[in-house]
Amino acid sequence: MQTEKEISGSLRGRRVLLTAARAAVAAWLVTGGLGFLLHGRAAFAHLGRPDAARIAISCLELAGAAFFFWTRTALAAGLVLSLLLAWVAGFHFAVGWGSRTLYVYLIAVLALTAATKTLSPQRSA
């Protein structure tokens, strides 16, 4: 039988691991968002899409990735990121671009959001 101290330490270790995993995914998303913000103008112009949409998508991805790191805001950021990644993956698919990596990011965000919800402490009203 595990003592309460062992259970608490085990849970703390899982939360630290979960935070590190969210940080890694957030870093990947920040890299992609910055790359798209700085170098995506030609691709959007080629498709005839407005540059303001590219900037808005990039800023939304950067903000979502920043908030995804913190446990308190990870659930809301996970929802925003999953909707954004699903839309972007669908857009990539529609124009014939590769979208596999976007689906991997989407699955990672969904899994980490669910794990965060499961391991987050329950607050009473």
C-alpha positions in Angstrom: 0.0 0.0 0.0 1.4 3.4 -1.0 1.5 6.1 1.6 -0.1 9.5 1.0 3.4 11.0 0.6 4.4 8.5 -2.1 1.1 9.2 -4.0 1.7 13.0 -3.7 5.3 12.7 -5.0 4.1 10.5 -7.9 1.4 12.9 -8.9 3.9 15.8 -8.7 6.3 14.0 -11.0 3.5 13.4 -13.5 2.5 17.0 -13.4 6.1 18.1 -14.0 6.4 15.6 -16.9 3.1 16.9 -18.4 4.3 20.5 -18.1 7.6 19.6 -19.9 5.6 17.9 -22.7 3.3 21.0 -23.0 6.4 23.2 -23.2 7.9 21.0 -26.0 4.7 21.2 -28.1 4.4 24.9 -27.4 8.0 25.4 -28.6 7.2 23.5 -31.8 4.1 25.7 -32.4 6.0 28.9 -31.6 8.7 27.9 -34.2 6.0 27.2 -36.8 4.0 30.4 -36.0 7.1 32.6 -36.2 8.2 30.9 -39.4 4.8 31.5 -41.0 4.6 35.1 -39.7 8.1 36.0 -41.0 8.2 33.9 -44.2 4.6 33.0 -45.2 3.8 36.1 -47.2 4.7 34.6 -50.6 2.6 31.5 -50.0 -0.5 33.5 -49.0 0.0 35.9 -51.9 0.3 33.0 -54.3 -3.1 31.7 -53.2 -4.7 35.2 -53.4 -5.4 35.3 -49.6 -5.1 38.6 -47.6 -1.9 39.2 -45.7 -3.9 40.2 -42.6 -5.4 36.7 -42.4 -1.8 35.2 -42.3 -0.8 37.6 -39.5 -4.0 36.8 -37.5 -3.4 33.1 -37.8 0.2 33.4 -36.8 -0.6 35.6 -33.8 -3.4 33.3 -32.7 -1.0 30.3 -32.9 1.7 32.2 -31.0 -0.7 33.3 -28.2 -2.2 29.8 -28.0 1.2 28.2 -27.7 2.3 30.7 -25.0 -0.9 30.0 -22.9 -0.6 26.3 -23.5 2.5 26.1 -21.3 0.8 27.3 -18.1 -1.4 24.8 -16.3 -4.1 27.3 -15.4 -4.6 28.4 -19.1 -3.7 25.1 -20.8 -7.3 23.9 -21.2 -8.5 27.1 -22.9 -5.3 27.3 -25.0 -5.7 23.6 -26.0 -9.2 24.3 -27.2 -8.1 27.3 -29.3 -5.0 25.5 -30.7 -7.0 22.3 -31.6 -9.6 24.4 -33.5 -6.9 26.4 -35.2 -4.8 23.3 -36.1 -7.8 21.5 -37.4 -8.7 24.4 -39.6 -5.2 24.9 -40.9 -4.8 21.2 -41.6 -8.0 21.3 -43.6 -6.9 24.3 -45.5 -3.5 22.7 -46.3 -5.4 19.6 -47.5 -7.8 21.7 -49.6 -4.9 23.4 -51.5 -2.9 20.3 -51.9 -0.1 21.0 -49.4 1.2 18.5 -46.9 -0.7 18.4 -43.7 0.6 15.3 -41.8 2.7 17.4 -39.4 -0.3 19.5 -38.5 -2.3 16.4 -37.7 0.5 15.2 -35.4 0.5 18.6 -33.6 -3.3 18.4 -33.3 -3.2 14.9 -31.8 -0.4 16.1 -29.4 -2.4 19.1 -28.3 -5.6 17.1 -27.8 -3.8 14.4 -25.8 -1.9 16.9 -23.6 -5.1 18.9 -23.0 -6.9 15.8 -21.9 -4.0 14.8 -19.6 -4.0 18.3 -18.1 -7.7 18.1 -17.4 -7.2 14.7 -15.8 -4.3 15.7 -13.6 -5.3 19.2 -12.7 -6.4 19.6 -9.1 -10.2 19.8 -8.6 -11.3 23.2 -7.3 -14.4 23.5 -5.2 -16.9 26.3 -6.0 
